[in-house]
């Protein structure tokens, strides 16, 4: 991310056209090590599918790591430094 950031929320967006099952068995990691496996995870279990995840970790690197073998397909990943104040609200 270029500098150390306090990441509060991570949004992982899955593909909608096909292959959505490929986004499975992964961890979101944030920390200061360029080695992703040396950084702590935002979640306590392996994730399946996309979504909005609370993170609350500080670091320069954000990575998505797979647990095991397979194909990991991501459409988009967004990281937010502050809380997601729009979550649960209706858009006008």
C-alpha positions, 0 to 999 in steps of 0.5 A, spaced: 500 500 500 506 504 499 506 506 507 503 503 513 496 503 514 490 501 519 486 497 515 479 497 518 475 493 513 476 489 507 471 488 501 473 482 496 468 481 490 467 475 487 466 474 479 459 474 477 460 471 470 462 464 472 467 460 476 465 463 483 467 457 486 474 459 485 474 464 491 474 459 496 479 457 502 483 463 503 485 468 508 486 476 508 493 478 511 495 485 513 502 486 516 509 489 515 512 483 512 513 482 504 512 475 506 504 474 506 505 468 510 508 472 516 503 477 517 496 476 521 490 474 518 484 479 518 479 473 519 479 467 524 477 461 519 478 460 511 473 464 507 469 462 502 466 467 497 466 474 497 464 479 502 465 485 507 470 483 512 472 486 519 480 487 519 483 492 524 490 490 523 496 495 521 501 494 515 504 496 509 502 489 505 495 486 504 495 479 501 490 474 499 493 467 500 490 460 499 490 454 504 492 449 499 492 448 492 487 450 487 485 456 483 484 463 486 480 468 482 479 475 485 475 480 481 476 486 486 479 487 493 478 494 496 481 496 503 478 501 507 482 505 513 476 507 517 469 504 519 464 502 513 459 507 515 455 506 509 454 498 511 447 497 512 444 503 509 439 505 504 442 508 497 438 514 495 
